[in-house]
């Protein structure tokens, strides 16, 4: 898939949520609701990373009462070229 089409698909997803950073679950659910399978979404995201459309990162999940206590992590994606939230 060409970069322009990949970028358009992902821009639509980020615009839908009105954010510059999305959780992995949000992106998967968005594209699954559009009729894609999990494997198709995976391939789309891998292509988007390879074509410098999005970046991938990890965000820690902290305990509400003790922010220094990390409970886990979530995968996040950022659309390249957008300002920070």
C-alpha positions in Angstrom: 0.0 0.0 0.0 1.3 3.4 -0.9 2.3 5.9 1.8 -0.4 8.5 0.8 -3.2 6.0 1.3 -1.7 4.7 4.6 -1.4 8.3 5.8 -5.0 9.1 4.8 -6.4 6.1 6.7 -4.5 6.9 9.8 -5.3 10.6 9.7 -9.0 9.6 9.6 -8.5 7.5 12.7 -6.7 10.2 14.6 -9.2 12.8 13.5 -12.1 10.6 14.6 -10.7 10.6 18.2 -9.5 14.2 18.0 -6.1 13.3 19.4 -2.4 13.1 18.3 -1.7 10.1 20.4 -3.8 7.0 20.4 -3.7 3.7 22.4 -3.2 0.5 20.4 -6.7 -0.7 21.4 -8.3 2.5 20.0 -6.7 2.1 16.6 -7.5 -1.6 16.4 -11.1 -1.0 17.4 -11.5 1.9 14.9 -10.3 -0.2 12.0 -12.1 -3.3 13.0 -15.3 -1.3 13.1 -14.5 -0.2 9.6 -14.4 -3.9 8.5 -10.7 -4.8 8.7 -9.4 -7.9 10.4 -6.8 -7.8 13.2 -4.1 -9.1 10.8 -5.0 -6.3 8.3 -4.7 -3.7 11.0 -1.4 -5.1 12.2 0.0 -4.9 8.6 -1.3 -1.4 8.2 0.4 -0.2 11.4 3.6 -2.0 10.5 3.6 -0.3 7.1 2.8 3.0 8.7 5.7 2.8 11.0 8.0 1.7 8.2 6.9 4.6 6.0 7.3 7.2 8.8 3.6 7.9 9.1 3.3 7.0 12.8 5.7 6.3 15.7 5.2 3.6 18.3 5.8 4.0 22.0 5.0 2.8 25.5 3.1 4.7 28.2 3.2 3.5 31.8 0.0 3.0 33.8 0.4 4.3 37.3 -1.5 3.5 40.5 -4.0 6.4 41.2 -3.0 6.7 44.8 0.7 6.1 44.3 1.9 7.5 41.0 5.3 6.0 41.4 3.8 2.5 41.5 3.7 1.3 37.9 1.0 -1.2 37.3 1.8 -1.9 33.6 2.2 -0.4 30.2 0.2 0.4 27.1 1.3 0.7 23.5 0.7 4.1 22.0 0.9 5.5 18.5 1.7 9.1 17.5 0.9 10.6 14.1 4.1 12.2 12.7 3.8 15.8 11.9 1.1 16.7 14.4 1.8 19.0 17.3 1.8 17.5 20.8 -1.5 17.5 22.7 
